[in-house]
Amino acid sequence: MVLFSLVASLLAAYAVAAPAADIVPRLDSAEGALLQTGEGRHGGFFYSFWSDHYAPKSSDVGPILYRNLEGGRYKVQWGEGTGNFVAGKGWNSTDADKRRSVTYSGTFSATGTSYLSLYGWMKTTSTKLNVEYYIIDDWIKYHPGQGDKIVGTIETDGGVYDIHIGNRWAQGMEPSWRRIFSVRREKRTAGTITAEKHFAAWKALGQTFDRHMYSVLAVEGYHSTGEADVTVLDYQSA
């Protein structure tokens, strides 16, 4: 997540047409209930919706509106002043550990910093640093690997991904967690992500991790406006 100081609370609790800058996003009430931030299960999938700012009424300034729809589908829309959020559907715990590839489709648009990625957290017993990872297929405005040098590349699923690795600090002098990015050079909003190839490439670069907390096909926004309609279509497991 973009706001580094909020990772402690996360760990404990664990796009169609581009909107105008002053958009107040709205979703059809017939499509399903708006959700508060949190996590759970819906349509056979685990979902996670985290935010550092939530306005529950569409008339409020800066709302983030998230809905779980049928199966692996969800919608999210956000307005000016929303801060940082991550939302998506996928798997948690051992289900995520078994996952090897994910097929998805979607629309995704935003006016500012936003990502479309396979996003997750993994526990690490060999070090004190848990791993936050992104396999990014599309990004807008701010390159997600900026500030971390490219340490490797991987060619898979019809494209090339640059790998960026760096430590992050919540507070104090010691790093709090490690972040790994695989960033696709040829952006897309549909396709298959063969996650196991990325995990193997990261391990070849000396990274260690043991098991998943969760893994979701996610949309992230940071001080931007936008909307996305994403469907997780299929996944292959061991």
ABEGO torsion letter per residue (X at the ends): XABAAAAAAAAAAXXBBBBBAABBBBBBAAAEBBBBBEBEBBGGBBBBBBBABBBABAABBGBBBBBBBBEABBBBBBBBGAEBBBBEBEBBEAAAAABABBBBBEBBBBABBBBBBBBBBBBBAABABBBBBBBBABBBGBBAABGBBBAEBBBBGGBBBBBBBBBBBABEABBABBBBBBBBABBBABEBBBAAAAAAAAAAAGBBBABBABBBBBBBBBGBBEBBBBBBABBBBX
